[in-house]
Amino acid sequence: MSKPRQVRCPQCGKDALWAPENPWRPFCSERCKQIDLGAWASESYRVAGQVSDDEAGAPGLEFPDTPTR
């Protein structure tokens, strides 16, 4: 039997089990998973990209480079 694969938790850096037995993978715990989710929700993480014409004109979306209507 092979040794279970361990990966580094992207939030805290501890070893985390990469297997179906770990419901939070690649995180080591639910806490680390929630911290990461909160960072995405608060827009601490962003994916770079261009604003499309459809997005710029969508109601409810405001972009810093787009004048409001």
Long-range contacts (C-beta under 8 A, 24 or more apart in sequence): 10-36, 11-35, 11-36
